[in-house]
Amino acid sequence: MRKTITISLPKDGKQDLDKATAEEGLSRSDVIRESLRDYLFMRRFRQLRARMMAKAQAQGIYTDEDVFKRLA
């Protein structure tokens, strides 16, 4: 089920959005939905990464090189 929300943007934000929609051939809703999906994905990724980094550091893993040494 879809829900409608209303957002407000500064004038230059709306202009940038309209430019992006014209260039991409998408609707405003499509661009905003895609942007929100990307934002939420990156947010979840950062949260997961922070949890995993704490566990890794507790085991002495600080760099990519440390990971590769453990895998070799």
C-alpha positions as CSV (number, residue, x, y, z in Angstrom):
1,M,0.0,0.0,0.0
2,R,1.4,3.4,-0.9
3,K,1.3,6.4,1.4
4,T,1.6,10.0,0.3
5,I,3.9,12.4,2.1
6,T,4.6,16.0,1.6
7,I,8.1,17.5,1.7
8,S,9.3,21.1,1.5
9,L,12.5,22.0,-0.3
10,P,14.4,25.3,-0.6
11,K,14.0,26.9,-4.0
12,D,17.4,25.8,-5.2
13,G,16.7,22.2,-4.0
14,K,13.6,22.1,-6.1
15,Q,15.4,23.5,-9.1
16,D,18.1,20.9,-8.7
17,L,15.5,18.2,-8.4
18,D,13.7,19.4,-11.5
19,K,17.0,19.5,-13.4
20,A,17.8,15.9,-12.3
21,T,14.3,14.7,-13.3
22,A,14.6,16.2,-16.8
23,E,18.1,14.8,-17.3
24,E,17.1,11.3,-16.0
25,G,13.7,11.2,-17.6
26,L,12.1,10.3,-14.2
27,S,9.4,11.8,-12.1
28,R,10.1,13.8,-9.0
29,S,8.7,10.9,-7.0
30,D,10.9,8.4,-8.7
31,V,14.1,10.4,-8.0
32,I,13.0,11.0,-4.3
33,R,12.1,7.3,-3.9
34,E,15.5,6.2,-5.3
35,S,17.3,8.7,-3.2
36,L,15.6,7.6,-0.1
37,R,16.3,3.9,-0.9
38,D,20.0,4.8,-1.4
39,Y,20.1,6.8,1.9
40,L,18.4,4.0,3.9
41,F,20.7,1.4,2.4
42,M,23.8,3.5,3.3
43,R,22.5,4.1,6.8
44,R,22.0,0.4,7.4
45,F,25.5,-0.3,5.9
46,R,27.1,2.2,8.2
47,Q,25.3,0.8,11.2
48,L,26.4,-2.8,10.3
49,R,29.9,-1.7,9.6
50,A,30.2,0.1,13.0
51,R,29.0,-3.1,14.8
52,M,31.4,-5.3,12.8
53,M,34.3,-2.9,13.3
54,A,33.9,-3.1,17.0
55,K,33.9,-6.9,16.9
56,A,36.9,-7.0,14.5
57,Q,38.9,-4.6,16.6
58,A,38.3,-6.7,19.7
59,Q,40.1,-9.5,17.7
60,G,42.9,-7.2,16.7
61,I,41.7,-6.6,13.2
62,Y,42.1,-2.9,12.2
63,T,42.9,-2.8,8.5
64,D,42.1,-4.6,5.2
65,E,45.6,-6.1,5.4
66,D,44.7,-7.6,8.8
67,V,41.6,-9.3,7.3
68,F,43.6,-10.7,4.4
69,K,46.2,-12.1,6.8
70,R,43.5,-13.9,8.6
71,L,42.1,-15.3,5.4
72,A,45.4,-16.6,4.1
